[in-house]
Amino acid sequence: MIIKKDLKNSNLDELYKELNELLLARFNIRIQFYNNKLKQVHIIKENRRDIARIKTIISIKKNID
């Protein structure tokens, strides 16, 4: 889970980098899920929420600038 304070202090480049890492992680998590190798299914939900959290902060920062 990502800490909100760290995200709000980050610049757009760092946010996009984190977003790309989470999207890659989501891909890997889904591959594991479909192959029945994922034991902790709650990770899918956490990952989805982290992606949404970062996208929200990116859109807020774009509107401010």
SEDRENDO-935758 format. One line per field, with one value per atom (N, C-alpha, C): residue number from 0; atom name; x, y, z. Coordinates in steps of 0.2 Angstrom, whole numbers, always signed. Layout:
resi = [NUM ...]
name = [CA ...]
east = [X ...]
north = [Y ...]
up = [Z ...]
//
This chain:
resi = [0 0 0 1 1 1 2 2 2 3 3 3 4 4 4 5 5 5 6 6 6 7 7 7 8 8 8 9 9 9 10 10 10 11 11 11 12 12 12 13 13 13 14 14 14 15 15 15 16 16 16 17 17 17 18 18 18 19 19 19 20 20 20 21 21 21 22 22 22 23 23 23 24 24 24 25 25 25 26 26 26 27 27 27 28 28 28 29 29 29 30 30 30 31 31 31 32 32 32 33 33 33 34 34 34 35 35 35 36 36 36 37 37 37 38 38 38 39 39 39 40 40 40 41 41 41 42 42 42 43 43 43 44 44 44 45 45 45 46 46 46 47 47 47 48 48 48 49 49 49 50 50 50 51 51 51 52 52 52 53 53 53 54 54 54 55 55 55 56 56 56 57 57 57 58 58 58 59 59 59 60 60 60 61 61 61 62 62 62 63 63 63 64 64 64]
name = [N CA C N CA C N CA C N CA C N CA C N CA C N CA C N CA C N CA C N CA C N CA C N CA C N CA C N CA C N CA C N CA C N CA C N CA C N CA C N CA C N CA C N CA C N CA C N CA C N CA C N CA C N CA C N CA C N CA C N CA C N CA C N CA C N CA C N CA C N CA C N CA C N CA C N CA C N CA C N CA C N CA C N CA C N CA C N CA C N CA C N CA C N CA C N CA C N CA C N CA C N CA C N CA C N CA C N CA C N CA C N CA C N CA C N CA C N CA C N CA C N CA C N CA C N CA C N CA C N CA C]
east = [+4 +0 +4 +2 +6 +4 +9 +7 +5 +0 -3 +2 +5 +10 +16 +18 +24 +22 +16 +13 +12 +9 +8 +14 +19 +26 +30 +28 +31 +30 +35 +33 +30 +28 +24 +29 +35 +39 +40 +40 +40 +34 +28 +22 +21 +23 +22 +26 +32 +37 +33 +30 +27 +21 +17 +11 +13 +19 +21 +23 +26 +28 +22 +17 +11 +7 +7 +4 +7 +14 +17 +16 +16 +14 +7 +3 -4 -4 -1 +0 +3 +8 +11 +6 +3 -2 -8 -10 -16 -13 -7 -5 -4 -2 -2 -9 -14 -20 -24 -23 -26 -22 -16 -13 -13 -18 -19 -13 -8 -2 -3 -8 -8 -12 -9 -12 -15 -13 -16 -20 -26 -30 -31 -31 -32 -27 -22 -17 -19 -24 -27 -31 -34 -38 -34 -29 -24 -21 -18 -15 -20 -26 -31 -32 -32 -33 -27 -21 -15 -15 -16 -16 -21 -27 -32 -30 -27 -24 -19 -14 -9 -12 -17 -20 -24 -27 -30 -25 -20 -15 -12 -11 -8 -13 -19 -24 -25 -24 -25 -19 -13 -7 -7 -10 -10 -15 -20 -25 -22 -18 -15 -10 -6 -1 -4]
north = [-6 +0 +6 +11 +17 +22 +26 +31 +38 +41 +47 +53 +54 +59 +59 +53 +52 +54 +52 +54 +61 +64 +71 +76 +73 +77 +75 +70 +68 +73 +73 +77 +72 +75 +71 +65 +66 +61 +55 +56 +51 +47 +51 +48 +43 +45 +41 +35 +36 +30 +25 +27 +23 +19 +23 +21 +15 +16 +11 +5 +5 +0 -4 +0 -4 -7 -4 -7 -14 -14 -20 -25 -23 -27 -30 -26 -29 -34 -33 -39 -45 -45 -51 -54 -50 -52 -56 -53 -57 -63 -63 -70 -75 -73 -78 -80 -75 -77 -82 -81 -85 -92 -93 -99 -102 -100 -102 -103 -98 -98 -92 -88 -82 -84 -84 -86 -81 -74 -69 -64 -66 -63 -55 -53 -46 -42 -44 -40 -37 -40 -37 -31 -31 -25 -20 -21 -16 -13 -17 -14 -10 -12 -8 -1 -1 +5 +10 +7 +11 +14 +11 +14 +19 +19 +24 +30 +28 +34 +38 +35 +38 +42 +39 +43 +49 +49 +54 +60 +58 +63 +66 +62 +65 +70 +68 +73 +79 +79 +85 +89 +86 +90 +93 +90 +93 +99 +98 +104 +110 +109 +114 +118 +114 +117 +120]
up = [+0 +0 +0 -4 -5 +0 +3 +8 +4 +6 +2 +3 +9 +9 +5 +4 -1 -8 -10 -17 -18 -13 -14 -15 -12 -12 -18 -22 -28 -34 -39 -45 -50 -56 -60 -63 -64 -67 -62 -56 -51 -51 -51 -51 -57 -63 -69 -69 -66 -65 -60 -55 -50 -53 -57 -61 -65 -69 -74 -70 -64 -60 -58 -56 -53 -59 -65 -70 -72 -72 -73 -68 -62 -56 -57 -59 -60 -65 -71 -76 -73 -69 -66 -61 -57 -52 -56 -61 -65 -68 -71 -74 -68 -62 -57 -55 -55 -53 -58 -64 -69 -69 -67 -67 -60 -56 -49 -45 -45 -41 -36 -36 -32 -26 -20 -14 -10 -11 -8 -13 -13 -19 -17 -11 -9 -12 -15 -18 -24 -28 -34 -32 -27 -25 -22 -19 -16 -22 -27 -33 -37 -38 -41 -38 -32 -28 -28 -28 -28 -35 -40 -47 -47 -45 -45 -41 -35 -31 -34 -38 -42 -47 -51 -57 -54 -48 -46 -44 -41 -39 -45 -51 -57 -60 -60 -63 -59 -52 -48 -50 -50 -51 -58 -63 -70 -70 -66 -66 -63 -58 -54 -58 -62 -66 -72]
//
